[in-house]
Amino acid sequence: MKGAKRLPPIGARIIKSAVSVALCMLIYFVRTLLPVGNGIPFYSALAALWCLQPYSATSKNNAGQRSIGTFIGAAFGLVFIVMLKGSGLTKQIAVYLLASAVIIPVIYLTVLLDKRNASFFSCVVFLSIALTHSFDSDPYLFVFNRVLDTFIGIGVGLAVNNFHLPIKHDSDTLFVSGIDSVLIPDDSNSVQYSKVELNRLIRLGVKFTISTIHTPAVVMSLMKGVELRLPVIVMDGAALYDIKQKEYIEAEYLPADISEKAEEIIAQNGSHCFVNVMYDSTLLIFYGEFTNPAEKELFDSFKHSPYRNYIRSSFRRHDANERILYLTVLETAERAKVLKDKLTVQLGGQVRVTVTESGFDGYEYVRVYSPLASKHEMLKKLKAHTGIEKTVTFGSIKGEYDVYIGDGGGNTTVKKLKKLYRDDVYH
């Protein structure tokens, strides 16, 4: 039975939204004390909320859209009022139908200016003027205040969104994290929060990357939306992969003759194995006849992935120059343990054999690597590649990582990362 889902936390954006609205109300109160029109705080609050986004670049882009839309809508609103005053048109239904027709040039102008994203705001501002204030005694003052309201909101939104307390940043440390139960929590409700916060830290300059048992294909899927900039340690330390360039930088290969012996032992056990071979900079996965339904399900799940290339074993080259990263067997838990013991006894220190959970009920992965392939050794190569000597690792196994994550991961990991990366000068 699954445990109750935890409620997601109240994030910074929610708090900033409330603060922004409150500031807009305070500014409105101050404006009521001035001897000029005081506007409508509702429009300021809307503009502020629109500008509050997870990332600064998105916030500025939204502010630009809102500004352009406001100018265009206000300009058409002003022209519309002048037309009404000049024509003497006062019948309400006629004014409303005319305003509907003016929507066409309003949107068309945003198209001509290549500002299509601002068309909605242009229409909103125009209609707020044309439909509600055309018959006011002084509609021109409303147009002025409508524009001013929007820009007050934009200013408040940008200021609150980009506000940070003075902090010191640790840009000399390489932070390395696992994925399962570390970054991706057992309770997936807070995944999006974690990814947004991670991106903020990466954009600020944190040196952050991943070390995982997964292939680049799975990393791409699990970390979709995270702007990883540094190479990641994949396949349990068998390779170092550059996500931006989509290429392998480092790899530890299983010698072809040792792989052949391991494959014979696997076959004698009545099992089938996937052979992961590097050709040039492309990873090919050779497979034969499946011996259980879990293998077929695995194959069907990933055969169309752009990061996995499955090929029938009959096309395999089988020569001494093959660069084999590792072998994968998907077997029942009982058979997996027996196979691991056979491989360990017969091949000894010539291989590193691991057994891990598979996600398929009742089945486990048995993987065979070069004894030199490990996360620890690949981390040394990553440090040499980045030129960063100091590292902090995050993981869910006690005693194996600098920072232990024992509550399922996700928000906790990101918060601990932020605490290590940001040394608040007030604390």
C-alpha positions in Angstrom: 0.0 0.0 0.0 1.4 3.3 -1.0 1.8 6.0 1.7 -0.1 9.2 1.6 1.3 11.8 -0.8 3.0 14.7 0.8 1.7 18.2 0.0 4.1 20.3 -2.1 5.8 23.1 -0.3 4.8 26.8 -0.5 7.6 27.9 -2.8 9.3 31.3 -3.2 7.2 32.2 -6.2 4.0 31.9 -4.1 5.4 34.2 -1.4 6.7 36.6 -4.0 3.3 36.8 -5.6 1.7 37.8 -2.3 4.4 40.4 -1.6 4.1 41.9 -5.1 0.3 42.3 -4.8 0.8 43.9 -1.4 3.3 46.4 -2.8 1.0 47.3 -5.6 -1.7 48.0 -3.1 0.7 50.2 -1.0 1.7 52.1 -4.0 -2.0 52.7 -4.9 -2.6 54.0 -1.4 0.3 56.5 -1.8 -1.1 57.6 -5.1 -4.5 58.3 -3.6 -2.8 60.9 -1.4 -1.5 62.8 -4.5 -3.5 65.5 -6.3 -3.7 63.5 -9.5 -5.7 60.4 -10.7 -4.9 57.4 -8.7 -5.6 54.6 -11.2 -6.8 51.0 -10.4 -4.5 48.7 -8.4 -6.1 45.6 -10.0 -4.2 46.3 -13.2 -0.9 46.8 -11.4 -1.4 43.5 -9.5 -2.1 41.6 -12.7 1.0 43.0 -14.4 3.1 42.1 -11.4 1.8 38.6 -11.2 2.4 38.1 -15.0 6.1 39.1 -14.5 6.7 36.7 -11.7 8.3 33.7 -13.3 10.7 30.9 -12.1 13.6 32.3 -14.2 14.8 35.9 -14.6 15.0 35.7 -18.5 11.4 34.5 -18.6 10.3 37.3 -16.3 12.0 40.0 -18.5 10.4 38.5 -21.6 7.0 38.6 -20.0 7.6 42.2 -18.9 8.5 43.1 -22.5 5.3 41.4 -23.9 3.2 43.2 -21.3 4.8 46.6 -22.0 4.4 46.4 -25.8 0.9 45.1 -25.5 0.0 48.0 -23.1 1.4 50.6 -25.5 -0.4 49.3 -28.5 -3.7 48.8 -26.6 -3.5 52.2 -25.0 -2.7 53.9 -28.3 -5.7 52.3 -30.0 -7.8 53.1 -27.0 -6.8 56.7 -27.2 -7.6 56.9 -30.9 -10.9 55.2 -30.3 -11.9 57.8 -27.7 -10.9 60.7 -30.0 -13.0 59.1 -32.8 -16.0 58.9 -30.5 -15.7 62.4 -29.3 -15.4 63.7 -32.8 -18.3 61.7 -34.2 -20.7 62.3 -31.3 -21.5 58.6 -31.2 -23.2 57.8 -27.9 -25.3 54.8 -28.5 -23.8 52.0 -26.4 -24.4 49.0 -28.7 -22.9 50.9 -31.6 -19.8 51.8 -29.5 -19.4 48.2 -28.5 -19.7 46.8 -32.1 -17.2 49.4 -33.3 -14.8 48.4 -30.6 -15.2 44.8 -31.7 -14.2 45.8 -35.2 -11.1 47.7 -34.0 -9.8 44.4 -32.5 -8.7 43.5 -36.1 -6.2 46.3 -36.5 -5.0 45.9 -32.9 -4.0 42.3 -33.5 -2.8 43.0 -37.0 -0.3 45.6 -35.8 1.2 43.1 -33.4 1.7 40.8 -36.4 3.3 43.5 -38.5 5.7 44.3 -35.6 6.4 40.6 -35.1 5.1 40.9 -31.5 2.4 38.2 -31.7 2.8 37.3 -28.1 1.7 40.8 -27.1 -1.6 40.6 -29.0 -3.6 39.3 -26.1 -2.4 42.2 -23.8 -3.0 44.7 -26.6 -6.6 43.6 -26.8 -7.1 43.5 -23.0 -5.9 47.1 -22.6 -7.8 48.4 -25.6 -11.1 46.8 -24.5 -10.6 48.0 -20.9 -10.5 51.5 -22.3 -13.1 51.2 -25.1 -15.8 49.2 -23.3 -15.7 50.7 -19.8 -14.5 54.3 -20.1 -15.5 55.7 -23.5 -18.4 57.6 -21.8 -16.3 58.9 -18.9 -16.1 62.7 -18.4 -12.3 62.5 -18.6 -11.4 59.2 -20.4 -7.9 60.5 -21.3 -6.9 60.5 -17.6 -8.0 56.8 -17.5 -5.8 56.0 -20.5 -2.8 57.6 -18.7 -3.5 55.8 -15.5 -4.1 52.5 -17.3 -0.6 52.7 -18.7 0.9 53.8 -15.5 -0.9 51.0 -13.5 0.7 48.4 -15.8 4.2 49.8 -15.6 4.0 50.1 -11.8 3.0 46.4 -11.8 5.8 45.5 -14.2 8.3 47.4 -12.1 7.2 45.7 -8.9 7.1 42.3 -10.5 10.6 42.5 -11.8 12.0 44.0 -8.6 10.5 41.3 -6.4 11.4 38.5 -8.8 15.0 39.5 -9.0 15.4 40.4 -5.3 18.0 38.4 -3.4 19.7 38.9 -0.1 23.5 39.5 -0.3 25.1 36.1 -0.5 28.5 34.6 -1.1 28.7 31.8 -3.7 30.9 28.8 -3.6 32.0 28.5 -7.2 35.1 26.4 -6.4 33.3 23.2 -5.5 31.9 20.5 -7.8 28.6 19.2 -6.5 27.8 15.7 -7.7 24.4 14.0 -7.0 22.7 10.7 -7.6 19.2 10.7 -9.2 16.9 8.0 -7.7 15.8 8.9 -4.2 18.2 11.8 -4.2 17.1 14.3 -6.9 14.0 12.4 -8.1 12.1 11.8 -4.9 10.1 8.7 -3.9 7.1 11.1 -3.8 7.1 12.8 -7.2 4.9 15.7 -6.2 7.8 18.0 -5.7 9.9 17.1 -8.8 9.0 20.3 -10.6 10.0 22.4 -7.6 13.4 20.7 -7.4 14.1 21.2 -11.1 13.2 24.9 -11.0 15.4 25.5 -8.0 18.3 23.5 -9.6 18.1 25.6 -12.7 18.3 28.8 -10.7 21.4 27.5 -8.9 23.0 26.4 -12.2 22.3 29.8 -13.7 23.9 31.5 -10.7 27.0 29.5 -11.4 26.9 26.4 -9.2 29.1 23.6 -10.5 26.6 20.8 -10.5 26.4 17.4 -12.2 25.0 13.9 -12.0 26.5 10.5 -11.1 24.2 7.6 -11.8 23.8 4.0 -12.7 21.6 5.0 -15.6 22.4 5.4 -19.3 22.4 8.8 -20.9 19.0 8.0 -22.4 17.5 7.6 -18.9 19.3 10.6 -17.6 17.8 12.7 -20.4 14.4 11.5 -19.5 14.6 11.8 -15.8 16.3 15.2 -15.8 14.3 16.7 -18.6 14.0 20.4 -17.9 17.2 20.7 -15.9 19.9 22.7 -17.6 22.9 20.5 -16.9 26.0 22.1 -18.2 28.8 19.8 -17.0 29.5 16.2 -18.2 27.6 13.5 -16.2 28.9 10.2 -14.9 26.7 7.4 -16.3 26.4 3.6 -16.3 27.7 3.3 -12.8 31.0 4.9 -13.7 31.6 3.2 -17.0 31.5 6.4 -18.9 31.5 10.2 -18.7 28.9 11.8 -21.0 28.7 15.4 -22.3 25.0 16.1 -22.6 25.4 19.4 -24.4 27.7 17.9 -27.1 25.9 14.5 -27.0 29.2 12.6 -26.9 31.2 10.3 -24.6 34.3 12.0 -23.2 35.7 9.1 -21.1 35.0 5.4 -20.9 36.3 2.2 -19.2 35.9 -0.8 -21.4 35.5 -4.4 -20.6 38.2 -6.3 -22.6 36.7 -8.3 -25.5 38.1 -11.7 -24.3 36.8 -11.1 -20.8 33.4 -10.1 -22.1 33.4 -13.3 -24.2 34.0 -15.4 -21.1 31.3 -13.6 -19.2 28.8 -14.0 -22.1 29.5 -17.8 -22.1 28.8 -18.0 -18.4 25.6 -16.1 -18.8 24.5 -18.4 -21.7 25.3 -21.5 -19.6 23.1 -20.1 -16.9 20.2 -20.1 -19.4 20.1 -16.3 -19.5 20.3 -13.6 -22.2 22.4 -10.4 -22.0 22.3 -7.0 -23.7 25.9 -6.1 -24.8 26.6 -2.4 -24.8 29.3 -1.6 -27.3 30.8 1.8 -28.3 31.3 2.3 -32.0 33.0 5.6 -32.7 30.9 7.9 -30.4 27.7 5.9 -30.6 26.5 3.4 -28.1 25.0 0.2 -29.7 23.1 -2.4 -27.7 23.2 -5.9 -29.2 20.6 -8.3 -28.2 19.6 -12.0 -29.0 16.6 -14.1 -28.1 14.8 -13.0 -25.0 14.4 -15.6 -22.2 11.7 -13.8 -20.1 8.9 -11.3 -20.5 10.7 -8.6 -18.5 13.4 -8.4 -21.2 10.8 -8.0 -23.9 9.0 -5.3 -22.0 12.3 -3.5 -21.5 13.1 -3.7 -25.2 9.7 -2.5 -26.2 9.9 0.5 -23.8 13.2 1.8 -25.1 13.6 0.6 -28.7 12.3 3.9 -30.1 14.5 6.1 -27.9 16.8 8.4 -29.8 19.5 7.7 -27.3 19.4 3.9 -27.6 20.3 1.9 -30.6 19.3 -1.8 -30.4 20.8 -4.1 -33.0 20.4 -7.9 -33.4 23.4 -9.9 -32.2 23.8 -11.4 -35.7 25.2 -8.1 -36.9 27.8 -7.8 -34.1 31.5 -7.6 -35.2 33.0 -9.8 -32.5 36.6 -8.8 -32.8 39.4 -8.0 -30.4 39.0 -4.2 -30.9 35.4 -4.2 -29.7 34.9 -1.5 -27.1 32.4 -3.1 -24.7 31.2 -0.9 -21.9 29.2 -3.5 -20.0 26.8 -6.4 -20.1 23.2 -6.3 -18.8 21.1 -9.3 -17.7 17.5 -9.0 -16.6 16.7 -12.0 -14.4 14.5 -13.1 -11.5 15.9 -12.2 -8.2 16.9 -15.8 -7.4 18.5 -16.4 -10.7 20.3 -13.0 -10.6 22.0 -13.9 -7.3 23.1 -17.3 -8.7 24.5 -15.7 -11.9 26.4 -13.1 -9.9 28.0 -15.8 -7.8 29.1 -17.7 -10.9 30.5 -14.6 -12.6 32.4 -13.6 -9.5 33.9 -17.0 -8.8 34.9 -17.8 -12.4 36.1 -14.3 -13.4 37.3 -13.0 -10.1 39.0 -9.6 -10.2 38.7 -9.4 -14.0 35.2 -7.9 -13.8 33.0 -5.9 -11.4 29.5 -7.4 -11.1 26.5 -5.6 -9.6 22.9 -6.6 -8.9 20.4 -3.8 -8.6 16.6 -3.3 -8.7 15.1 -3.2 -12.1 11.6 -1.7 -11.8 10.2 -4.9 -13.2 8.3 -6.8 -10.5 10.4 -9.8 -9.3 13.4 -9.0 -11.6 16.8 -7.6 -11.0 19.6 -6.3 -13.2 22.9 -8.0 -13.2 25.6 -5.9 -14.8 29.2 -6.8 -15.7 31.7 -4.0 -15.9 35.5 -3.6 -16.2 36.9 -3.6 -12.6 38.3 -0.1 -13.4 34.7 1.2 -14.1 33.4 2.9 -11.0 31.8 6.2 -10.0 34.8 7.0 -7.8 37.4 6.5 -10.6 35.2 8.4 -13.1 34.8 11.2 -10.7 38.6 11.6 -10.7 38.5 12.0 -14.5 35.6 14.5 -14.2 37.7 16.6 -11.8 40.6 16.5 -14.2 38.3 17.5 -17.1 36.7 20.4 -15.2 39.8 21.5 -13.3 37.9 21.5 -10.0 39.5 19.7 -7.2 37.0 20.0 -4.3 33.9 17.9 -4.5 30.8 17.3 -2.5 28.7 14.2 -3.3 25.0 13.5 -2.5 23.6 10.0 -2.2 21.1 7.8 -0.5 23.6 5.2 0.8 25.0 5.9 4.3 28.8 6.2 4.5 29.4 6.4 0.7 28.6 10.0 0.1 29.5 13.4 1.7 25.9 14.3 2.1 23.4 11.5 3.0 19.9 11.9 1.7 17.7 9.6 3.7 14.1 10.9 3.3 13.4 10.1 -0.4 15.2 13.1 -1.8 13.9 15.9 -4.0 13.4 19.1 -2.0 15.7 18.1 0.8 18.6 17.5 -1.6 18.1 20.9 -3.4 17.8 22.7 0.0 21.0 21.1 1.2 22.7 22.0 -2.1 21.6 25.6 -1.7 22.8 25.8 1.9 26.3 24.6 0.9 26.4 26.8 -2.2 25.1 29.9 -0.6 26.8 31.3 2.5 24.4 34.0 3.7 26.5 36.9 5.0 23.8 37.5 7.7 24.3 34.0 9.3 
